[in-house]
Structures are given as C-alpha cells and as structure tokens.
Amino acid sequence: MNLEDVSNIRLVNQQIEASTFKEGKDLVSWMGAMQAQDYAMATWAIGLRLPGVTEKLIQEDINRGTILRTHLLRPTWHFVSADDIWWILDLTAAQVRIKSGSRLKELGISSEVALKSNQVIESAFTNHQYLTREELYFEMEQNKVSGGKDRWSHLIFLAELEGILCSGIKKDKNQTYAILGDRVPRPASISKDEALGKLAFKYFSSHSPATLMDFIWWSGLSVTSAKRALEIIKPGFISETIADQEFWLPEHFSMSTPEIPSVYLLPAFDQFLIGYKDRTAAFPLEHHSKAFTNNGIFHPVIVVNGQVKGLWKRTIKKDKVYFEPKFFKPVSKDVLDLTTKSARKFAEFLGKKLDCIEPA
C-alpha cells in the first residue's frame, strides 16, 4: 500500500465513493462529526455522501433536530448526530474551552461573566423555542451583559460547550439556536473510557487509513487521551507502516478502491482534507497553499482519482448555479466531462439548473 492507495481508500471509507447510507443522521454519526463553519458547504459535505439527497432534505433533518450544529471537538462548528451530541460534548468540551482560553481572557470573559450570560440565555428561551443570534445579542444587551458582538458570540459559544444551546430551525433564511435539552433530552452518562473508545472507533472506521496524529488533530483531545482511545480500540484494528508513518485500519479491512476515473467536487472544509493532520496523501505539498491558507481557510477542491487536482467556485443566482473549475494543470476531456457531471449533481442538490464556465 502506498500514499495514493491511502487517499483512494479514504474516499471509500468516508462514503464519498459508493455510500452505504440513506439517512443524513446515520451518515453524520458514521463520520463522528463533520466540520460546519461554512454552513452551505457543510450541507453539501453531507449531500455528496448521500446519493439523491437534496439540500432541502438535509435542512429538514436539521430542523427536526436529528442533525445538530454546535461547537465540539475543536473551537469551531461541527454537524453531529443527535444520538452522539451529549457524550461527545461531555468528552471534548473542557478541552475546547482550554484551547480557547487566551481569546476568552482577551475578551474579559471570566467564569462569573459566563455564568450570568448563561442565565440570561436560558431565561430568553422561557417564551421562545428558537432565537436567532441577533435576538440573543439583544437579550444580552437588555440584561446588561456588557460587550459587543465578538464578546457575545464567544459567550454563546461557551453556552454551547456547557450543553445549554445547540442549533435550532432555519427561520426566514436565518439560523437559530435552541435549548439542547429540549431538542435532545440528556441520556444516561457513559464513562470516559467508553466515550474515548466510541470516538476513536468512529474516526478510525470512517477516516481510515489514518494515524494517531491525525486523530489528535481531528478530535482535539490531549495526546494522553488520544493514545488511551487508540489503545481501547486496538483489538479491532490493524496497523500498516506507509511512508514511515503508522496508519490504522479496521481489522476486517477490505482493499476496495474507487472506480477509475472518478471526479468529486468537495466543499470547503471537507473531512477528506480537514480530517487529517497530514494531507499529503491527497496532494503534494507544492499545491497545499492553493487549497488552504495558513490561517485555516479551506477552499472547495476537485478530486480526480483520489488526488486534489484543482479548485472550484460556484455563484448562485435565482434558479441557476454558475460553476467554474480551475485545474492546477491541464486535464483530459474525460476528466472535464466527469467534472461537468459532478457539477450537475451539485446543481441538482441545490434544486437549480447548471451553467458551466470554461475551466480557467
């Protein structure tokens, strides 16, 4: 097995190639959690892994609360299944809070300030099931929680980590918040070891082949906790050394690889790239700066036969989506045709007509 094999096998295990799921919540649960700060692109990250599913259907899952959007794993938004949100929060929230410590200190957010904010937030939902971010800002201002939008947004973030808030429905094109306990009643707690094992099992099943360092990056766990998690699941997994790295795979691993040729349009911040500390299996270092920036901004990429070969942009106007590919190097007509086919699937996901622009 070589690094190119690693990338192709990841396409299969991540359900990009030949998905075995039909429901959004089951797909998200299989992945463990899916990064979701770019909301529109994050819904496509689910959609491309569920053939025939539309953006509207995924939004219905989010409105029903079977898929939730909140902060967990690392200091950013993730989609997570309602079945998994409580135990993952219990496992990772403290670590996320620690990693956010310097920024919270800069903003003057002490535990006393956070406690008052949480009380205001919970009180705001006494007569409301869903509130937008701006409505929560208004409540904070009215109740003398000092600061501006940046400070208030971090207080909302802390309320998510406390298990108070999570995503609500989409209302008048605006995302809302809801009380997590109202959307998903808290189940019986599980032990830390059980939670560590569950998270590691999900990650190394859905993201394999992957390394311990990849898992540490994705999970946000401490090195000690991540090593413990891997130890717990090792009896059901095997390792293989590739390019001087130890990769882990399920014990009953199948060397199935995607059909060749294949072209996929992956959204910004997709797990295929952001789910790993080391991304060289998918494309060489020379192209990394084209796909993501030093401050953590990831662009939508075109993956050809398991390798990142270019970027893509979309512009949405009324009933049309304008699609523009930009390949790093010239590609064959077959690849261009498959790219257009993939773009058409994206347009269908949005419920719009496709209008292609010639590759740059």
N, C-alpha and C positions, 0 to 999 in steps of 0.2 A: 504494500500500500504506500502511495506517495501523497504529497500535499494536494495534488489535483484530485485524487480519489477522495481525500478528506472533504473537499469542497462539494463534490458531487453527492457524496453520501449525506452530507448535511442537508442538501436540497430535498432528499427523500425523508429524512427524519423530521425535518421542520415542516413537512406536509406541503411544501411548495410544488413538489413533483408527486403526482398520484395521491392526493389527500384521501385519508380513510375516515374523515369526519364529515358530518352533515349539519351539526349544530354549532353555533358560534361559541357558546359557553363551554362545550366539550373541547373544542379546538384550543381556546384560551387556557383551559385547565391543563391540557396536554403540554402546552408551552411553558406552564408555570406562571408567567406574567409576560406581558408584551408592552414595550415602551410606547408611551402615548402622549407625549407633549404636543406633537403636531396632530391634532385630532382627526382632521380629514385623511391624512396619510395613514394614521393608525387604523382607521376603519378599513382602508384598502389592504393593510397588512393582514387583517383577518380575512377579508374578501378574497384575496388571491389564493388563499389556502382552502377556500370552500367553494368549489365549482358551482356556478349558477346562483350564488347568493348575491344580493344587491345591497347597496349602501342603506337603502330604506329598511331592509330586513334586519341588518345589524343594528341600526338605530332603534328598532323596535325591541331588540334584545336589551339594549342599554336602558331604554325607557322602562322596561319591565323589571330591570334590576338583576337579570341573570348574568350580565356582564357589567362590571363596575369600573370606574376610572378614579384612581386615587393615588396618593404618594406612598410608595413602598419599595423595598429593595435598595434603591438609591434615591438621592434627593431630586426626583423627577416623577412625572406622572407615569402610571402603568395601567393597562387594562388587566383585570383579574377576574376570574370566575367567582360568583357569589359563594360557591362551595369552598373556596380557598382563602377568601379575604381575611377572615379573622385569625386563622393560625399563622398566616404569613405576616400579618401586621404584628402579632404577638412576638414573632421571631425576629423581625428586622427593624421595627420602628425605633427602638433605642439606638441602634447603630446609625440609622439615618439621621436621628437627632444629633448624635455626636458629630457626624460629618458636617452638619450644618451649624455647628456651634459658633464658629468665628463670625459667620454672617449674622446670626441672631444677636451676638454680642455687639456687633457694629450698629445694629438697629435698636439696641437698648431693650431687647425683649428678654426680660427675666422670667423666672417661673411664676412670680406674682402677677406680672402683666399677662402672661399666657393663661393663668387661671381665671382672671377677670374676663379676658376675651372669650374663653370657652363658656363661661356663664352667660355672657351676652349672646353668643351664638346659639346656645341651646334655648335660651328664652325667646329668641327671634322666631323659632320654629313652633312656638306654642300655638299660634293661629295660622301657620303656613306649613304645607307639606314640602314645598320646594321654593328655594330662593336663589336668585342669581348672585353672582359675585358682587355686582354693584349694589344690590339690595342689602347684602351683608355689610358692605362698606358703610352704607347709610346707617345701619343699626349700630355699628361701632362708633361712628361719629356722634350719633344721638346719645349714646351711652358713655361718652367721654373716654373712649379707648383712643388715646392720642396717637397721632402718626399720620402717614399718608398712605397711598395705595401700596407702595412697596412694603411698608411695615405691616399693613393689614393683610396683604396677600400671604406673608410669612406666618401670621397668626392663624389664618385659615389652614395653611399647610400643617401647622402644629396640631390643629383640631383634627385633621385627617389622621395624623400619626397616633393621636390619642384614641382613635376609633369612634370619634363623635360624628364626623362628616364623611360623606362619600358623594359620588356623582348622583344627580337626580335625572329628571327627564329633560329633553330639549324643548324649550318653551320660546315661541316666537323667534326661532333661529338662535336663541341664547342657551348656553349650557347652564344647568342649575345644580345646586347642592341639595342634599337631603340628609336626614339623620340616619347614620349607618344602621343603628339598632332597629329602626323602623323598616328599613329595606331588607335587612338580613338579621334576624334575631341571633344573638350570640349563642353558639353551640357550646357544649362542654369543652373545656380546655384540654389540650394534649401536652405531653411532656416536651421539653426542649429537644431531647434526642429524637423523639418521633417526628417533630417538625423538621429538624435538620435532615433526617432521612428522607422525608417526603419531598422536601425542596430539592435535595441532591438527585433523588430518583427522577423527578420531573425534568430537571435540567439535563442530566446525562442521557436520558432517554430521548428527549426531543432535540437536543443540540449536538449530540454525538456525531462524529468523534470530537471530544473536547478535553482540555487539560484542566488541572486543578487551578491554575492561574486564570483561565477563562471563567471558571465557576466563581472564583473570588471576585472577579470584576463584575460579573453579571449579578450575583446575589447581593453584593455589598456587605457580606459577612466578614468578620475578622478572619485572619489567616487561621487562627486556632479553631474557630467554629467551622470553617470550611473544611479543614483537614479532618475534623471529627465527623462531619457529614459524609465525606467520601469514605471514611473507614466504615461507617454504618452500612453503606450500600455495596461495598466491595464484593461481598459474596455473590452478588448477582451480575457483576460486571467484569470485563477483562480489559487489560491494557495492551497497548502496542506502541513501540517507540518509532516515531517517524520524524525525520529531520532533527534528531537529537531532543525531541520532546516526547513526553509520555502522554498519550491520548487514551481516554477511557470510552468504552462502548458497552452496550448491554451484552450479557453472556451469550444469549441466543441471537447473536448478530447475524444479519443477512447482508452479504456483499452486493446488494442490489444497487444499481446506479441509474440515474435518469436516462431517458432516451436521448440520443444524439442525432440531429442537433436539437437544442432547446434554447428558447429565449424567454426570459421573465423580466417584467418591469417591477422592480422592488421599490417600495416607498422610502422616503426619508426615514432614518432611524429604524430600519427593519432589523429584526432579530438575526437575519442572515449575516449581517456585519456587526451590529452593535452588541450582539450577544456574546462576543468573544474579545478577550484582551488582545490576542494576536490574530490579525486579519489577513495575513499573507497567504493563507491557503486559497483565498478567493481572488486575490490580485496582488501583484508585486508592489513593493514599497514605492517605486517610482511614480505610481498613479494615485497613491493614498491622498495626496494633497488636493487632487481633483475631486475626490468623492467626499472628503470631510475635512473640516478646518481644525486648527489647533485648539480653538475654544469650544469644540464639541458640536459643531453644526454638521449634520449629515445630509447629503443630497440624495435624491432618487437616482438609482443606478439601473443600468441594463446588464443583466447577467446572461452570458452566452456560454452554453455548455459548462456551467458551474463557475465561470470566471467573469469578473466585472470588466466589461468592455466599453462602457460609456455611461453617459448621464441622460436624463430625460426631463422635460418640462411639460406642464400642462397648463392651459389657460381656459377657464370655463366661462362661457358666455351664453346665457339663456339656455337653449336646448342643445348646444354644441360644446364639445371639448376639443380644443386645439392641442395637438400632440406634436412635440418637437424633440427628436432624438439627436444626441451629439456623441458620436463614437470617438474614442481616443485615436483609432486608426481606421482606415477604410475596411469595410466588411463586404462579404459576398451578397449577391442578390437574394440567395436563400435566407440569409440572416435578416436582411431588410424585410423580406416578406413575412418572416416569423415575428419580427418586431411589430409590424403593422397588425398582424393577427392578435398579438398580445395587447396592443393599444386598443384594439376593438373590444377586447374583453373588459378593459378598464372603462371604456365609454359605456358599455352595457351595464357594468356595475353601478355607474352613476345614473343610469337611465337616460343617457344622452347619445347624440349622434357623434361620430368621429370625423374630425377634419385633420388630416395629417399635413405636416410641414416637412419639406425635404430635409434630410439629415444635414447638419452643419458640417 
